[in-house]
């Protein structure tokens, strides 16, 4: 039995939505629901098929939860809209507030905040159509092309020459109205989970594919996860400190997952911060939490009991 102090007993787990990460959200939500039931909470599932505000408010109000565990990835669940609705309903919820959620979801805004706070991040430009990029002299290859407000590497490409740029931008624009082009940082791909606003052990991702894309995240059993990452202690502490700084700079609350690249000359570069990281069997935050001594049920229970209303 957990010794975590309970603030709530009747909980709804919010999942689904209309984003391209809906299926992952459903897996995360069901995993969270099962873990909280194991710990004896009264848990209901709240699957959203629409992001219409009135529909959401009516559906949640009928359940009358003491708190809501948000397990929605991308879209309304991660850009602050759901958080604003729950604040209107005066229902405590897990994770970051509306502003931090929106700033973290928008990769260009995140970059601006990182730069304002002296946090090392890759050079980038933002474009909103294929022709627009002709106005910008971007010759830093290889580079990463991705939608500004998507997660799970949806619409992401790594390209190595200018003649690939048009197709990569067109692909990213299928998923968003704006695209970010950022310099590719050669080196290790790592992530730092944040729990109780403190960094968990650094986790290294070793994909079997060219890069850690959607398939590598959710379908490729050959992707390897090394936790703690096999890096020197000093570099590990530096990476954790930078992750915490990024988490705080965005105003994130209690937990998140910070993605980084460690360059070949051992400099950590912040890529992005995920305010509602995945909670599936393949997910990174649970792996890092386990290394720190928290099993999946512990992790979900700690996140739940951090819930608040105004953030």
BALOBA-1460 file (C-alpha; in Angstrom, 3 decimals):
// residues 311
<rec num="1" residu="x" x="0.000" y="0.000" z="0.000"/>
<rec num="2" residu="x" x="1.339" y="3.445" z="-0.914"/>
<rec num="3" residu="x" x="2.241" y="5.955" z="1.778"/>
<rec num="4" residu="x" x="1.387" y="8.873" z="-0.549"/>
<rec num="5" residu="x" x="-0.985" y="11.276" z="1.200"/>
<rec num="6" residu="x" x="-4.315" y="11.312" z="-0.625"/>
<rec num="7" residu="x" x="-6.075" y="14.549" z="-1.463"/>
<rec num="8" residu="x" x="-8.826" y="12.912" z="-3.544"/>
<rec num="9" residu="x" x="-10.768" y="9.688" z="-3.823"/>
<rec num="10" residu="x" x="-13.253" y="10.148" z="-6.700"/>
<rec num="11" residu="x" x="-11.255" y="10.720" z="-9.891"/>
<rec num="12" residu="x" x="-12.006" y="10.943" z="-13.621"/>
<rec num="13" residu="x" x="-9.323" y="10.112" z="-16.176"/>
<rec num="14" residu="x" x="-9.666" y="12.319" z="-19.251"/>
<rec num="15" residu="x" x="-8.551" y="10.734" z="-22.529"/>
<rec num="16" residu="x" x="-9.234" y="10.676" z="-26.264"/>
<rec num="17" residu="x" x="-9.814" y="13.980" z="-28.034"/>
<rec num="18" residu="x" x="-9.382" y="14.803" z="-31.705"/>
<rec num="19" residu="x" x="-5.615" y="15.123" z="-32.068"/>
<rec num="20" residu="x" x="-3.448" y="12.747" z="-34.083"/>
<rec num="21" residu="x" x="-2.289" y="11.311" z="-30.774"/>
<rec num="22" residu="x" x="-5.792" y="10.171" z="-29.779"/>
<rec num="23" residu="x" x="-4.951" y="6.451" z="-29.897"/>
<rec num="24" residu="x" x="-1.901" y="6.948" z="-27.676"/>
<rec num="25" residu="x" x="-4.024" y="9.008" z="-25.291"/>
<rec num="26" residu="x" x="-6.503" y="6.144" z="-24.970"/>
<rec num="27" residu="x" x="-3.687" y="3.724" z="-24.120"/>
<rec num="28" residu="x" x="-2.218" y="6.152" z="-21.585"/>
<rec num="29" residu="x" x="-5.628" y="6.840" z="-20.067"/>
<rec num="30" residu="x" x="-6.510" y="3.181" z="-19.642"/>
<rec num="31" residu="x" x="-3.117" y="2.504" z="-18.041"/>
<rec num="32" residu="x" x="-3.613" y="5.382" z="-15.584"/>
<rec num="33" residu="x" x="-7.170" y="4.295" z="-14.829"/>
<rec num="34" residu="x" x="-6.030" y="0.743" z="-14.067"/>
<rec num="35" residu="x" x="-3.200" y="1.889" z="-11.832"/>
<rec num="36" residu="x" x="-5.423" y="4.166" z="-9.752"/>
<rec num="37" residu="x" x="-8.031" y="1.432" z="-9.380"/>
<rec num="38" residu="x" x="-5.313" y="-0.857" z="-8.054"/>
<rec num="39" residu="x" x="-4.617" y="1.728" z="-5.375"/>
<rec num="40" residu="x" x="-8.260" y="1.816" z="-4.344"/>
<rec num="41" residu="x" x="-9.426" y="5.075" z="-5.919"/>
<rec num="42" residu="x" x="-12.940" y="5.437" z="-7.294"/>
<rec num="43" residu="x" x="-12.061" y="6.033" z="-10.930"/>
<rec num="44" residu="x" x="-14.229" y="6.803" z="-13.948"/>
<rec num="45" residu="x" x="-13.172" y="6.981" z="-17.567"/>
<rec num="46" residu="x" x="-14.037" y="10.160" z="-19.472"/>
<rec num="47" residu="x" x="-13.392" y="9.592" z="-23.187"/>
<rec num="48" residu="x" x="-13.753" y="12.739" z="-25.266"/>
<rec num="49" residu="x" x="-14.806" y="12.429" z="-28.903"/>
<rec num="50" residu="x" x="-15.393" y="16.153" z="-29.317"/>
<rec num="51" residu="x" x="-13.472" y="19.183" z="-28.122"/>
<rec num="52" residu="x" x="-16.590" y="21.363" z="-28.080"/>
<rec num="53" residu="x" x="-16.409" y="23.308" z="-24.826"/>
<rec num="54" residu="x" x="-20.047" y="22.888" z="-23.822"/>
<rec num="55" residu="x" x="-19.970" y="19.156" z="-24.545"/>
<rec num="56" residu="x" x="-16.837" y="18.726" z="-22.440"/>
<rec num="57" residu="x" x="-18.211" y="20.749" z="-19.549"/>
<rec num="58" residu="x" x="-21.461" y="18.769" z="-19.551"/>
<rec num="59" residu="x" x="-19.692" y="15.408" z="-19.718"/>
<rec num="60" residu="x" x="-17.269" y="16.185" z="-16.891"/>
<rec num="61" residu="x" x="-19.945" y="17.828" z="-14.718"/>
<rec num="62" residu="x" x="-22.113" y="14.694" z="-14.890"/>
<rec num="63" residu="x" x="-19.274" y="12.605" z="-13.464"/>
<rec num="64" residu="x" x="-18.798" y="14.995" z="-10.515"/>
<rec num="65" residu="x" x="-15.124" y="14.114" z="-9.930"/>
<rec num="66" residu="x" x="-13.108" y="15.540" z="-7.065"/>
<rec num="67" residu="x" x="-10.176" y="15.767" z="-9.493"/>
<rec num="68" residu="x" x="-9.369" y="15.064" z="-13.133"/>
<rec num="69" residu="x" x="-6.283" y="13.206" z="-14.321"/>
<rec num="70" residu="x" x="-5.543" y="14.535" z="-17.824"/>
<rec num="71" residu="x" x="-4.165" y="11.799" z="-20.085"/>
<rec num="72" residu="x" x="-4.739" y="13.615" z="-23.379"/>
<rec num="73" residu="x" x="-1.808" y="14.095" z="-25.736"/>
<rec num="74" residu="x" x="-1.673" y="16.956" z="-28.221"/>
<rec num="75" residu="x" x="-4.500" y="19.225" z="-29.288"/>
<rec num="76" residu="x" x="-6.935" y="20.555" z="-26.702"/>
<rec num="77" residu="x" x="-5.542" y="18.360" z="-23.952"/>
<rec num="78" residu="x" x="-2.064" y="19.771" z="-24.147"/>
<rec num="79" residu="x" x="-2.470" y="23.329" z="-25.439"/>
<rec num="80" residu="x" x="-4.319" y="24.754" z="-22.442"/>
<rec num="81" residu="x" x="-7.933" y="24.484" z="-23.623"/>
<rec num="82" residu="x" x="-8.898" y="21.573" z="-21.357"/>
<rec num="83" residu="x" x="-7.073" y="23.221" z="-18.465"/>
<rec num="84" residu="x" x="-9.080" y="26.434" z="-18.902"/>
<rec num="85" residu="x" x="-12.339" y="24.472" z="-18.952"/>
<rec num="86" residu="x" x="-11.451" y="22.632" z="-15.740"/>
<rec num="87" residu="x" x="-10.548" y="25.919" z="-14.082"/>
<rec num="88" residu="x" x="-13.956" y="27.317" z="-15.058"/>
<rec num="89" residu="x" x="-15.537" y="24.237" z="-13.485"/>
<rec num="90" residu="x" x="-13.279" y="24.704" z="-10.436"/>
<rec num="91" residu="x" x="-12.141" y="21.073" z="-10.623"/>
<rec num="92" residu="x" x="-8.517" y="20.289" z="-9.664"/>
<rec num="93" residu="x" x="-6.509" y="18.698" z="-12.479"/>
<rec num="94" residu="x" x="-3.087" y="17.192" z="-13.040"/>
<rec num="95" residu="x" x="-0.175" y="18.913" z="-14.689"/>
<rec num="96" residu="x" x="0.556" y="22.387" z="-15.932"/>
<rec num="97" residu="x" x="-1.806" y="25.325" z="-16.276"/>
<rec num="98" residu="x" x="-3.180" y="26.890" z="-19.476"/>
<rec num="99" residu="x" x="-0.304" y="29.278" z="-20.229"/>
<rec num="100" residu="x" x="2.523" y="26.815" z="-19.586"/>
<rec num="101" residu="x" x="0.671" y="24.174" z="-21.598"/>
<rec num="102" residu="x" x="0.234" y="26.496" z="-24.578"/>
<rec num="103" residu="x" x="3.813" y="27.793" z="-24.452"/>
<rec num="104" residu="x" x="5.243" y="24.269" z="-24.242"/>
<rec num="105" residu="x" x="3.025" y="22.979" z="-27.047"/>
<rec num="106" residu="x" x="4.112" y="25.751" z="-29.421"/>
<rec num="107" residu="x" x="7.695" y="24.867" z="-30.277"/>
<rec num="108" residu="x" x="8.515" y="28.354" z="-31.591"/>
<rec num="109" residu="x" x="7.223" y="30.030" z="-28.431"/>
<rec num="110" residu="x" x="9.176" y="27.493" z="-26.363"/>
<rec num="111" residu="x" x="12.351" y="28.326" z="-28.275"/>
<rec num="112" residu="x" x="11.813" y="32.036" z="-27.651"/>
<rec num="113" residu="x" x="11.416" y="31.394" z="-23.926"/>
<rec num="114" residu="x" x="14.507" y="29.151" z="-23.819"/>
<rec num="115" residu="x" x="16.596" y="31.820" z="-25.549"/>
<rec num="116" residu="x" x="15.239" y="34.548" z="-23.231"/>
<rec num="117" residu="x" x="16.373" y="32.430" z="-20.278"/>
<rec num="118" residu="x" x="19.824" y="31.598" z="-21.617"/>
<rec num="119" residu="x" x="18.984" y="27.947" z="-22.260"/>
<rec num="120" residu="x" x="20.984" y="26.317" z="-25.046"/>
<rec num="121" residu="x" x="18.787" y="25.209" z="-27.957"/>
<rec num="122" residu="x" x="19.275" y="24.575" z="-31.665"/>
<rec num="123" residu="x" x="19.107" y="27.431" z="-34.186"/>
<rec num="124" residu="x" x="15.750" y="27.569" z="-35.950"/>
<rec num="125" residu="x" x="13.411" y="29.432" z="-38.275"/>
<rec num="126" residu="x" x="9.613" y="29.234" z="-38.617"/>
<rec num="127" residu="x" x="7.732" y="29.192" z="-41.918"/>
<rec num="128" residu="x" x="4.049" y="28.990" z="-42.821"/>
<rec num="129" residu="x" x="4.269" y="27.822" z="-46.433"/>
<rec num="130" residu="x" x="6.734" y="26.373" z="-48.924"/>
<rec num="131" residu="x" x="7.284" y="29.667" z="-50.751"/>
<rec num="132" residu="x" x="7.956" y="31.513" z="-47.496"/>
<rec num="133" residu="x" x="11.166" y="29.564" z="-46.983"/>
<rec num="134" residu="x" x="12.598" y="31.051" z="-50.170"/>
<rec num="135" residu="x" x="12.754" y="34.390" z="-48.354"/>
<rec num="136" residu="x" x="15.059" y="32.900" z="-45.740"/>
<rec num="137" residu="x" x="18.619" y="31.801" z="-46.350"/>
<rec num="138" residu="x" x="18.628" y="28.473" z="-44.529"/>
<rec num="139" residu="x" x="21.637" y="26.363" z="-45.422"/>
<rec num="140" residu="x" x="22.299" y="24.541" z="-42.154"/>
<rec num="141" residu="x" x="21.996" y="20.855" z="-43.009"/>
<rec num="142" residu="x" x="21.135" y="18.312" z="-41.775"/>
<rec num="143" residu="x" x="18.073" y="19.866" z="-40.183"/>
<rec num="144" residu="x" x="14.826" y="18.891" z="-38.522"/>
<rec num="145" residu="x" x="11.499" y="19.960" z="-40.042"/>
<rec num="146" residu="x" x="8.408" y="19.581" z="-37.865"/>
<rec num="147" residu="x" x="4.970" y="21.045" z="-37.190"/>
<rec num="148" residu="x" x="5.060" y="23.759" z="-34.549"/>
<rec num="149" residu="x" x="2.297" y="22.307" z="-32.362"/>
<rec num="150" residu="x" x="2.402" y="18.534" z="-32.683"/>
<rec num="151" residu="x" x="3.795" y="15.770" z="-30.483"/>
<rec num="152" residu="x" x="4.951" y="12.155" z="-30.878"/>
<rec num="153" residu="x" x="7.119" y="13.198" z="-33.876"/>
<rec num="154" residu="x" x="3.993" y="13.507" z="-36.043"/>
<rec num="155" residu="x" x="4.957" y="15.117" z="-39.368"/>
<rec num="156" residu="x" x="8.644" y="15.290" z="-38.436"/>
<rec num="157" residu="x" x="11.446" y="14.832" z="-40.989"/>
<rec num="158" residu="x" x="15.224" y="14.923" z="-40.781"/>
<rec num="159" residu="x" x="16.659" y="16.110" z="-44.076"/>
<rec num="160" residu="x" x="20.218" y="16.377" z="-45.303"/>
<rec num="161" residu="x" x="20.020" y="18.685" z="-48.311"/>
<rec num="162" residu="x" x="18.091" y="21.696" z="-49.578"/>
<rec num="163" residu="x" x="16.364" y="19.728" z="-52.331"/>
<rec num="164" residu="x" x="14.497" y="17.738" z="-49.647"/>
<rec num="165" residu="x" x="13.180" y="20.854" z="-47.919"/>
<rec num="166" residu="x" x="10.027" y="21.465" z="-49.981"/>
<rec num="167" residu="x" x="8.659" y="17.958" z="-49.447"/>
<rec num="168" residu="x" x="9.477" y="18.044" z="-45.734"/>
<rec num="169" residu="x" x="7.692" y="21.374" z="-45.273"/>
<rec num="170" residu="x" x="4.668" y="20.136" z="-47.231"/>
<rec num="171" residu="x" x="4.505" y="17.033" z="-45.040"/>
<rec num="172" residu="x" x="4.708" y="19.070" z="-41.833"/>
<rec num="173" residu="x" x="2.036" y="21.495" z="-43.087"/>
<rec num="174" residu="x" x="-0.404" y="18.582" z="-43.336"/>
<rec num="175" residu="x" x="-0.408" y="18.596" z="-39.548"/>
<rec num="176" residu="x" x="-0.187" y="22.294" z="-38.634"/>
<rec num="177" residu="x" x="-0.380" y="25.814" z="-40.061"/>
<rec num="178" residu="x" x="3.216" y="26.621" z="-39.149"/>
<rec num="179" residu="x" x="6.458" y="24.685" z="-39.430"/>
<rec num="180" residu="x" x="9.748" y="24.931" z="-37.567"/>
<rec num="181" residu="x" x="13.078" y="24.190" z="-39.240"/>
<rec num="182" residu="x" x="15.855" y="23.600" z="-36.706"/>
<rec num="183" residu="x" x="19.496" y="22.613" z="-36.957"/>
<rec num="184" residu="x" x="20.075" y="18.926" z="-36.299"/>
<rec num="185" residu="x" x="22.305" y="18.277" z="-33.273"/>
<rec num="186" residu="x" x="24.489" y="15.219" z="-33.830"/>
<rec num="187" residu="x" x="25.016" y="13.119" z="-30.735"/>
<rec num="188" residu="x" x="22.933" y="11.311" z="-28.116"/>
<rec num="189" residu="x" x="19.161" y="11.598" z="-27.781"/>
<rec num="190" residu="x" x="18.160" y="11.829" z="-24.129"/>
<rec num="191" residu="x" x="15.199" y="12.803" z="-22.017"/>
<rec num="192" residu="x" x="14.786" y="13.974" z="-18.445"/>
<rec num="193" residu="x" x="11.520" y="13.356" z="-16.654"/>
<rec num="194" residu="x" x="10.467" y="15.925" z="-14.081"/>
<rec num="195" residu="x" x="8.545" y="14.803" z="-11.003"/>
<rec num="196" residu="x" x="7.727" y="17.036" z="-8.038"/>
<rec num="197" residu="x" x="9.477" y="19.744" z="-10.117"/>
<rec num="198" residu="x" x="12.776" y="17.868" z="-9.759"/>
<rec num="199" residu="x" x="14.692" y="15.921" z="-12.421"/>
<rec num="200" residu="x" x="14.613" y="12.139" z="-12.605"/>
<rec num="201" residu="x" x="17.601" y="10.138" z="-13.923"/>
<rec num="202" residu="x" x="18.695" y="10.949" z="-17.472"/>
<rec num="203" residu="x" x="17.403" y="8.362" z="-19.956"/>
<rec num="204" residu="x" x="19.131" y="7.725" z="-23.283"/>
<rec num="205" residu="x" x="17.123" y="6.648" z="-26.324"/>
<rec num="206" residu="x" x="18.825" y="4.411" z="-28.873"/>
<rec num="207" residu="x" x="16.408" y="3.945" z="-31.792"/>
<rec num="208" residu="x" x="16.843" y="1.089" z="-34.243"/>
<rec num="209" residu="x" x="15.537" y="3.401" z="-36.961"/>
<rec num="210" residu="x" x="17.257" y="6.526" z="-38.328"/>
<rec num="211" residu="x" x="15.685" y="8.657" z="-35.629"/>
<rec num="212" residu="x" x="13.148" y="8.432" z="-32.800"/>
<rec num="213" residu="x" x="10.005" y="8.841" z="-34.909"/>
<rec num="214" residu="x" x="6.410" y="7.789" z="-34.192"/>
<rec num="215" residu="x" x="7.060" y="4.145" z="-35.124"/>
<rec num="216" residu="x" x="10.206" y="3.983" z="-32.990"/>
<rec num="217" residu="x" x="8.273" y="5.411" z="-30.039"/>
<rec num="218" residu="x" x="5.291" y="3.099" z="-30.151"/>
<rec num="219" residu="x" x="5.824" y="0.165" z="-32.524"/>
<rec num="220" residu="x" x="9.520" y="-0.715" z="-32.677"/>
<rec num="221" residu="x" x="10.550" y="-3.260" z="-30.050"/>
<rec num="222" residu="x" x="14.194" y="-2.789" z="-31.098"/>
<rec num="223" residu="x" x="14.380" y="0.751" z="-29.679"/>
<rec num="224" residu="x" x="16.642" y="0.640" z="-26.605"/>
<rec num="225" residu="x" x="16.281" y="2.734" z="-23.473"/>
<rec num="226" residu="x" x="19.292" y="3.175" z="-21.212"/>
<rec num="227" residu="x" x="18.535" y="4.539" z="-17.762"/>
<rec num="228" residu="x" x="20.525" y="5.965" z="-16.213"/>
<rec num="229" residu="x" x="22.190" y="7.155" z="-19.418"/>
<rec num="230" residu="x" x="25.783" y="6.041" z="-19.836"/>
<rec num="231" residu="x" x="27.327" y="9.486" z="-19.541"/>
<rec num="232" residu="x" x="29.702" y="11.008" z="-17.012"/>
<rec num="233" residu="x" x="28.201" y="12.158" z="-13.717"/>
<rec num="234" residu="x" x="29.099" y="15.790" z="-14.343"/>
<rec num="235" residu="x" x="27.378" y="15.773" z="-17.742"/>
<rec num="236" residu="x" x="24.367" y="13.997" z="-16.264"/>
<rec num="237" residu="x" x="23.991" y="16.665" z="-13.569"/>
<rec num="238" residu="x" x="24.411" y="19.414" z="-16.163"/>
<rec num="239" residu="x" x="21.705" y="17.822" z="-18.341"/>
<rec num="240" residu="x" x="19.330" y="17.489" z="-15.380"/>
<rec num="241" residu="x" x="19.954" y="21.099" z="-14.350"/>
<rec num="242" residu="x" x="19.192" y="22.328" z="-17.869"/>
<rec num="243" residu="x" x="16.013" y="20.253" z="-17.992"/>
<rec num="244" residu="x" x="14.856" y="21.742" z="-14.694"/>
<rec num="245" residu="x" x="15.628" y="25.239" z="-15.961"/>
<rec num="246" residu="x" x="13.537" y="24.642" z="-19.105"/>
<rec num="247" residu="x" x="10.661" y="23.180" z="-17.054"/>
<rec num="248" residu="x" x="10.703" y="26.222" z="-14.770"/>
<rec num="249" residu="x" x="11.151" y="28.758" z="-17.576"/>
<rec num="250" residu="x" x="7.914" y="27.573" z="-19.183"/>
<rec num="251" residu="x" x="6.143" y="27.616" z="-15.828"/>
<rec num="252" residu="x" x="5.380" y="23.888" z="-15.876"/>
<rec num="253" residu="x" x="3.742" y="22.414" z="-12.805"/>
<rec num="254" residu="x" x="4.903" y="19.307" z="-10.923"/>
<rec num="255" residu="x" x="5.748" y="16.975" z="-13.820"/>
<rec num="256" residu="x" x="6.825" y="17.044" z="-17.456"/>
<rec num="257" residu="x" x="9.316" y="15.391" z="-19.772"/>
<rec num="258" residu="x" x="12.164" y="17.419" z="-21.233"/>
<rec num="259" residu="x" x="13.734" y="16.171" z="-24.481"/>
<rec num="260" residu="x" x="17.343" y="17.013" z="-25.274"/>
<rec num="261" residu="x" x="20.251" y="16.181" z="-27.553"/>
<rec num="262" residu="x" x="23.750" y="15.902" z="-26.152"/>
<rec num="263" residu="x" x="26.120" y="17.030" z="-28.891"/>
<rec num="264" residu="x" x="29.314" y="15.223" z="-29.821"/>
<rec num="265" residu="x" x="31.224" y="17.830" z="-27.781"/>
<rec num="266" residu="x" x="29.045" y="17.033" z="-24.726"/>
<rec num="267" residu="x" x="26.781" y="20.079" z="-24.698"/>
<rec num="268" residu="x" x="23.101" y="19.456" z="-23.814"/>
<rec num="269" residu="x" x="20.642" y="21.220" z="-26.131"/>
<rec num="270" residu="x" x="16.978" y="21.517" z="-25.160"/>
<rec num="271" residu="x" x="14.597" y="20.332" z="-27.874"/>
<rec num="272" residu="x" x="11.187" y="20.669" z="-26.228"/>
<rec num="273" residu="x" x="9.164" y="20.142" z="-23.071"/>
<rec num="274" residu="x" x="6.147" y="17.835" z="-22.960"/>
<rec num="275" residu="x" x="3.612" y="18.832" z="-20.320"/>
<rec num="276" residu="x" x="1.609" y="15.591" z="-20.660"/>
<rec num="277" residu="x" x="4.156" y="12.915" z="-21.527"/>
<rec num="278" residu="x" x="3.036" y="9.451" z="-22.540"/>
<rec num="279" residu="x" x="2.025" y="6.932" z="-19.907"/>
<rec num="280" residu="x" x="2.214" y="3.723" z="-21.950"/>
<rec num="281" residu="x" x="4.417" y="0.634" z="-21.639"/>
<rec num="282" residu="x" x="6.865" y="2.288" z="-24.078"/>
<rec num="283" residu="x" x="6.770" y="5.683" z="-22.395"/>
<rec num="284" residu="x" x="9.846" y="7.404" z="-21.066"/>
<rec num="285" residu="x" x="8.645" y="9.128" z="-17.904"/>
<rec num="286" residu="x" x="7.556" y="5.828" z="-16.256"/>
<rec num="287" residu="x" x="10.917" y="4.250" z="-17.128"/>
<rec num="288" residu="x" x="12.829" y="7.102" z="-15.493"/>
<rec num="289" residu="x" x="10.495" y="7.146" z="-12.487"/>
<rec num="290" residu="x" x="11.037" y="3.422" z="-11.968"/>
<rec num="291" residu="x" x="14.794" y="3.972" z="-11.903"/>
<rec num="292" residu="x" x="14.176" y="6.571" z="-9.174"/>
<rec num="293" residu="x" x="12.151" y="4.062" z="-7.144"/>
<rec num="294" residu="x" x="8.573" y="4.835" z="-8.221"/>
<rec num="295" residu="x" x="6.609" y="2.085" z="-9.920"/>
<rec num="296" residu="x" x="3.823" y="2.996" z="-12.347"/>
<rec num="297" residu="x" x="1.132" y="3.067" z="-9.649"/>
<rec num="298" residu="x" x="3.330" y="5.291" z="-7.465"/>
<rec num="299" residu="x" x="3.911" y="7.652" z="-10.381"/>
<rec num="300" residu="x" x="0.219" y="8.007" z="-11.231"/>
<rec num="301" residu="x" x="-0.737" y="8.445" z="-7.599"/>
<rec num="302" residu="x" x="1.910" y="11.104" z="-7.002"/>
<rec num="303" residu="x" x="0.804" y="13.013" z="-10.109"/>
<rec num="304" residu="x" x="-2.857" y="12.775" z="-9.093"/>
<rec num="305" residu="x" x="-2.280" y="14.088" z="-5.592"/>
<rec num="306" residu="x" x="-0.343" y="17.068" z="-6.922"/>
<rec num="307" residu="x" x="-3.530" y="18.319" z="-8.581"/>
<rec num="308" residu="x" x="-4.663" y="21.885" z="-8.119"/>
<rec num="309" residu="x" x="-7.105" y="24.325" z="-9.672"/>
<rec num="310" residu="x" x="-5.575" y="27.712" z="-10.486"/>
<rec num="311" residu="x" x="-2.129" y="27.456" z="-12.055"/>
